[in-house]
Amino acid sequence: IVIEESVFVYRNKYYQQIIGGAMGSPFTLTLANIFMWKWEKESICKELHSLELYGRYIDDIFFTWNDTKENLEQVLEKLNNHHPNIKLEYKIGQSLPFLDVLLTNNNGTLSTSVYRKPAAEPYVVPFTSDHPQHIFRNIIRTALLRAIRYSSTFEAFNVERRNIRLMLLYNGYPSTYINKEFHAFFDQFNLYDSYSSILPMIQHENQFNAIHNKIAPTPTHKQTLTASDIALSQIPDNEYENLMQVQATNPTATNKNKKKKLKRLLFLHTIHEKRLISLKRDIHKIYNSTFYDTTVNGVQLIVGNRNNPKAKTEFIRKKRPHDSLRRHDFKPSK
């Protein structure tokens, strides 16, 4: 169904995909991983020695090779002929990018750093844009986390830290704001007095190694979700059904308390606008003055922000409306 029955409509014509899967389909990624797993098991894994490093993310592959370059090229050409739908585009060298990580062979020692594409522009959300403050904080925090996680040496981290600062300055972030967020990020590790230096930075390699060793093994949010899905998929069907029945018939005390707590909360979301920065405070003030000493006074008001609509969601429509597909005004293709 997924491979041979994918159809779409374009300019009043029906098209059927005959090779591959539709982009964006959840099942396409699963099939691609199954296909690549079988391909690598039957072909590439047989060519590698047991002491080599090998990694794959969907269709991006990285591996080490301790033989001659000529033999490696012969192996790659052999892999290119293994399946008609698999054609490899490869690079060989002492330093190569894999996704957004740059891997380098320094005289037999593998080092890593953040990889930036040469044509990539240093753009992030400008500081002057009309976004809530937590968006700007998350941009800095994510960049620093990636720098620590991907940098295997203190020197590589310092290079990326300078790149992050320049990128933020280029996009209008004030130096005082950058310093404050850098301090707030490093303060959580309690490694040094954050106000002991003018510039917020890790002072020496021991501090960097301590933070790196703490962050690197920590799974990302996506990795945690993937591990949870794998664990659920390995539960036998009968045990899984019993587990679902227990959860459905015996709600825990935590869920009861959560529902009870939600009954005493009132959520209000508004579109964020910088000119209305005091709107939250004003709403709370009006709410408290209006419902003070009433039965509603015990209900807690929580005012949140909705992000402004993105151009992507405004201009791209993923699915055609169902009513347009039911109309019979299509002309047969010639």
N, C-alpha and C positions, 0 to 999 in steps of 0.2 A: 504493500500500500504506500509506504513512504517513498520507496525508490522509483516505482514505476507509475504511480497514480497521482503524482503531484501536478496540479494544474493551476494556472493563474489567468487573469483577464487583463488584457492591455488593448486599449482603443477598440473596444467592442469585439475583440477576438479572443478565443480560448487558445491557450498554449499548454502543451504537456511536456514536462521535463523527462527526458529519456535516459540521461546519464547523471548520476550523482543525486544529491539530496538538496532540498530547498534550504537556503541560508535562513537562519533564525529558527528553524524547526528544532525543538528540544531533542527529538529522536535522531536527527542528523548527526549531532555531536557524538551521541552514544554509538551509532553505527560506525562513524569515522574512527573512534577509539578502538572499537572491536577489530575493524579492518587493519588499522596500523599495528595493533598488538600481534595479530596473526602474521602480518608481513614481516615485522622485525624479528619475531620468533623463528620464522622459517628462513630468513635471509641474513640480516645484519648481525644478529647475536651469534651466529655460527662463525662469523669471520673475526670476531673480537676475542682477544685473550682474556682470561679470567681476571687479570689485574688492571684492566682498562676501566676508565670511567665512562659511563653511558647515561644519558638522560634524554627524555622526550616529553614535549608538551604538544599534544594533538599531532601536528605535522612538522613541528620544529624539532630537530635532533642535534645533539651535541655528543661527541665522544672523543677520547684520546687515542693516540696511535703511536706506538713505539717501534715502528718498522720504517722502511724506506718510503719516500714520497711516491715513487713509482709503483710500489705494491699497493699503496693506498688508492691511487688513481685506478688501478686495475679492479680493485674491490668495488669502488664506487660505480665504475662502468658496468660491472656485473650486476650490481643492485639495480641500476637503471633498466636493465633488460629483464628483471624478475617479473614485473607486471606491467601491462600496457598502460594502465592508468596512473602509474607512479613514475614520475620523472624528477630526479633530484637536481636541485641547484645547490652547489656546495662551494665552500671556501675552506682553504687550508692555510694555516699560519700559526705563529707563536702566540698571537693575541687575536681573539675572535669574539664577537658579540653573540650571546644566546638570550633571546627575548630582550629584556632591559638590563642585562648583566654583561659586563665585559670580563671575559676570562683570559688570563695571561699566564703563560708558562715562563717563570723566571728561574732558569737553570734547574728545572725539575721540580720547582715549588709552584703550586697552583695558587694564584692570587685573583681576587675578584674586586670589582668596583662598579659604580653605576655607569651604564652605557647611555650616551646621548647621541641620537642620530645627527649626522653633520648638517642635514637640511632642516632639522627641527628648530622652530622659533621658540625663544624663551618666554612663552606666553602662559599666564595663569589668569584667574579672575582678577581684573584690575581692582585696586583698592578703592577707586572712586565709584565702582559699580554699586547698584542699589541692592545689596545682599545683606542678610543678617551677619552679625559679627562672628558667629561660630563658623561660618563658611571660611573666612580668612584664617582663623585659628587652625582649622582642620587642614588647610592647604599647607601651612608651615609645618604642622605636626607630621603630616603624611610624608612630606619631603625629607624631614630629619629622620623619621623611622626608616625610610628606604635607604638613606645614606648610611645609617649604622648597620642595617641588616645586610646590605650588599657589599660594604667595604670590609675587606679582610685585613687592612692595615690602617694604622693611625694616619699615615700620610695620605692614603686614598680618601679617607673620610674628610680630612681638612680641605682637600681639593674640591670635593663635592659640597662641603659647607660653604666655601666661598662662592661656588656656582649658584647655590640656593640664594645666598644674600644678594648677589648681582641680579638674579632673576626677579627677586621680590622688589628690589629698588627700581628695576626697569619697568615694572608694572605699577609703580606709584606707591609702594608700601613705605611709610616713614621709617627712618632708622630707629627712632625710639620705640616704635611698635614692634619692629623686628627683634630688637634687643630684649624687649619685655617678653615676647613669646618664646625666644630662645631660652631665656632664664627660666620661664615657667616649665618648659619641656625638660630641661636638665635637672631642675630642682627635684623632680619626682624620684630621681635615683639616689638622692642624698649622698652624692659622692664628694661634694666640695661646697664651700661657701660661694653661692652664685654671685655675691656682690663683692668678691675679693678681687675682681678684675674689671677693667673698663668694658671689654668686649666679652659677651657671653660665649664661652667655648670650653671644651674639654682641655684641661691643662697639660696632660701628659698621656703617654701610651697606656699606662696601667689603668687609668680611668676609662679610656676608650675600650680596652679589652673587657673590663668589668661590665660595661653597658652592653657591648656587643654579645658577650656570652649570655647575658640575661635576655636579650631581645631575639637573637637569631633562632634559638630553639622554639620560641613561642609561635604556635600556628596562627596564621591569619584567620580572619572571620570566615573566608571562603573555604579554607582548609578544614576548619572545624565543622562547617556544615557538610562538607563532602565526607568526612570521617563518620559523622552521624548517619548520613544516608547509607554508607557502606555497612555500618553495623546493623542497621534495620533490615537491609536487604539480605543479610546472612542469617536472620532469624527464620526458623522453619515456619511454614504457613500455619500449622495448627497452633504453635506457640504465639505467633503474631496475632492471630484472631483472639486467643485467650487474653493476651496482653491488652488488646483494644477493648475487649469486653470488661475487663477489670477497671480500666481507666474510665470507661463510660458509666459503669454502675457504681463505682466507688470513688467519687471525686475526693481529692485530698483536702485536708483542712486548709492548706495554703490556697487552693483555688477558691474555697468558700470565703476565706478572709479577703482575697483579692476582689471577688465580686461584691462583697459587702462594702469594701472600701471604695470601689468605683461608684457605688450608688450615692456616695457623699461627695462626688467630684463633678464639677461642671467645666467642660472643655470648650474653649472659644478660640478659633483660629482666624487670623486676619492675614491678608496679603501684605508682605513686608514692604514698607516704603521708608526711606531714610528721613524724609521730611516729617514723618509721623513717629519719630523716635520715642516720644513720650506717651504714645497711645496706650501701651500696656499699663503704665502707672495711672493714667487718667481713667481707664476702664475699671481698674481695681478700686480707685477712689470713689467713683460713682456707685459701684456695686456695694461697697461697704457702707456708704452713707445712705443708700436706698433701703438695704435689707438689714440694717443694724437693729438688733433687739427684736428680730422676727424669727419665725420657724425656719426660714431659709438661711439664717445666719450661720448655721452649722455646715452648710455646703461650701466646700472649698472651690474657689474659682481659679482655673489655670488658663492663662492666655498664652497662646503660642503663635508662631509665624508659619505661613506657607511661603515657600520660595516663589519668586516671580516666574511666570511661564517661560520655558526655554524655546529658542527658535526651532530646535529639533522637534519638539512636541507640537509646535504650532504649524510647521510646514510639512511634516511627514505623517502620513496616515498609513498605518500598517495593514489594516484590513478594510476591504470595501464593505459598505453597509449591506446587510442581508437583503434588504428590499431591492437594491439595484441588481443583485445577482439573480433575483427571481423574475425580473422583467424579461420578456421574450422579444426584445427589439434588436438582438444581435444579428448582424449580417454574416452569412457564411464567408469564410476566408477563401480567397482565390488561390 
